[in-house]
Amino acid sequence: MHASKKTSIMVALSAINGKWKLPIIEELFKETKRNGELMRSLEGITQRVLVNNLKELEDDGIINRKSYHEVPPRVEYTLSKKGIELYSSLISLCEWGKKFEEEKKSIEF
């Protein structure tokens, strides 16, 4: 029996799969943020979902988590080098999507 092979695009899409990962990446592209700042920026996200998504993005090397040994504790999140590369690729994908949408609209009318 053959094991199914994941294509490069499948691997890439699985890293950003889900409702909240792209908005988190976009927020962190703008600037370094703390948990509370992300909660306020991402309307509708729950604390648990945010924490889980941040952990997954950190595990995949897309974001960096920096913990400061202060009272009260402070944690900041930034895009890693890999995350910045990913965001650049997403910009290209967005441009393609805009073009695709415009072409689709012109066909419909």
Kinemage of the C-alpha trace (Angstrom):
@kinemage 1
@onewidth
@group {chain A} dominant
@subgroup {mainchain}
@vectorlist {calphas} color= white
{ca met a 1} P 0.000 0.000 0.000
{ca his a 2} L 1.320 3.431 -0.939
{ca ala a 3} L 1.446 6.219 1.599
{ca ser a 4} L -0.117 9.391 0.306
{ca lys a 5} L 2.425 12.075 -0.423
{ca lys a 6} L 1.755 15.667 0.460
{ca thr a 7} L 2.572 18.123 -2.259
{ca ser a 8} L 4.437 21.316 -1.450
{ca ile a 9} L 1.266 23.348 -1.860
{ca met a 10} L -0.599 21.042 0.544
{ca val a 11} L 2.146 21.477 3.136
{ca ala a 12} L 2.081 25.264 2.709
{ca leu a 13} L -1.698 25.470 2.944
{ca ser a 14} L -1.821 23.241 6.015
{ca ala a 15} L 0.492 25.693 7.819
{ca ile a 16} L -2.021 28.516 7.328
{ca asn a 17} L -5.214 26.471 7.411
{ca gly a 18} L -8.045 27.733 9.559
{ca lys a 19} L -10.087 30.847 10.093
{ca trp a 20} L -7.609 32.776 12.246
{ca lys a 21} L -4.051 32.043 11.088
{ca leu a 22} L -4.034 34.457 8.156
{ca pro a 23} L -5.511 37.336 10.182
{ca ile a 24} L -2.936 36.668 12.939
{ca ile a 25} L -0.109 36.669 10.387
{ca glu a 26} L -1.421 39.911 8.889
{ca glu a 27} L -1.591 41.604 12.306
{ca leu a 28} L 1.950 40.517 13.156
{ca phe a 29} L 3.210 41.722 9.792
{ca lys a 30} L 2.031 45.204 10.769
{ca glu a 31} L 3.832 45.165 14.128
{ca thr a 32} L 4.911 43.150 17.151
{ca lys a 33} L 1.912 42.476 19.363
{ca arg a 34} L 1.031 41.049 22.729
{ca asn a 35} L -1.773 38.584 23.357
{ca gly a 36} L -4.251 41.255 24.480
{ca glu a 37} L -3.490 43.442 21.470
{ca leu a 38} L -4.180 40.518 19.163
{ca met a 39} L -7.446 39.805 20.990
{ca arg a 40} L -8.572 43.396 20.392
{ca ser a 41} L -7.444 43.377 16.745
{ca leu a 42} L -9.116 40.076 15.868
{ca glu a 43} L -12.782 40.658 16.561
{ca gly a 44} L -14.603 37.456 17.463
{ca ile a 45} L -11.617 35.270 18.334
{ca thr a 46} L -11.650 33.546 21.721
{ca gln a 47} L -8.647 33.443 24.032
{ca arg a 48} L -8.384 29.665 23.680
{ca val a 49} L -8.479 29.763 19.872
{ca leu a 50} L -5.899 32.570 19.801
{ca val a 51} L -3.521 30.692 22.104
{ca asn a 52} L -3.885 27.474 20.081
{ca asn a 53} L -3.255 29.266 16.784
{ca leu a 54} L -0.254 31.159 18.167
{ca lys a 55} L 1.203 27.878 19.444
{ca glu a 56} L 0.736 26.175 16.063
{ca leu a 57} L 2.274 29.117 14.200
{ca glu a 58} L 5.189 29.142 16.636
{ca asp a 59} L 5.676 25.372 16.294
{ca asp a 60} L 5.772 25.793 12.502
{ca gly a 61} L 8.388 28.546 12.814
{ca ile a 62} L 6.114 31.205 11.309
{ca ile a 63} L 6.087 33.433 14.391
{ca asn a 64} L 8.468 34.105 17.255
{ca arg a 65} L 7.364 34.293 20.864
{ca lys a 66} L 9.467 36.400 23.218
{ca ser a 67} L 8.822 36.127 26.924
{ca tyr a 68} L 10.089 38.824 29.278
{ca his a 69} L 10.823 37.940 32.880
{ca glu a 70} L 8.862 40.787 34.410
{ca val a 71} L 6.022 41.174 36.841
{ca pro a 72} L 3.424 40.998 35.430
{ca pro a 73} L 4.753 38.624 32.750
{ca arg a 74} L 4.964 40.049 29.240
{ca val a 75} L 4.968 38.027 26.012
{ca glu a 76} L 5.324 39.492 22.529
{ca tyr a 77} L 4.770 37.876 19.157
{ca thr a 78} L 6.487 38.772 15.886
{ca leu a 79} L 6.724 37.214 12.463
{ca ser a 80} L 9.842 35.131 12.016
{ca lys a 81} L 11.955 35.281 8.875
{ca lys a 82} L 9.911 32.350 7.583
{ca gly a 83} L 6.708 34.236 8.436
{ca ile a 84} L 7.842 37.318 6.530
{ca glu a 85} L 8.660 35.130 3.511
{ca leu a 86} L 5.215 33.556 3.815
{ca tyr a 87} L 3.528 36.961 3.990
{ca ser a 88} L 5.359 38.064 0.828
{ca ser a 89} L 4.038 34.969 -0.937
{ca leu a 90} L 0.539 35.702 0.341
{ca ile a 91} L 0.697 39.196 -1.161
{ca ser a 92} L 1.354 37.600 -4.560
{ca leu a 93} L -1.558 35.242 -3.989
{ca cys a 94} L -3.802 38.209 -3.084
{ca glu a 95} L -2.821 39.989 -6.289
{ca trp a 96} L -3.672 36.852 -8.250
{ca gly a 97} L -7.003 36.619 -6.418
{ca lys a 98} L -7.910 40.216 -7.286
{ca lys a 99} L -7.137 39.577 -10.940
{ca phe a 100} L -9.107 36.340 -10.889
{ca glu a 101} L -12.081 38.059 -9.252
{ca glu a 102} L -12.047 40.893 -11.816
{ca glu a 103} L -11.881 38.439 -14.713
{ca lys a 104} L -14.689 36.403 -13.213
{ca lys a 105} L -16.878 39.510 -12.806
{ca ser a 106} L -16.277 40.567 -16.413
{ca ile a 107} L -17.392 37.124 -17.619
{ca glu a 108} L -20.565 37.219 -15.496
{ca phe a 109} L -21.800 40.521 -16.958
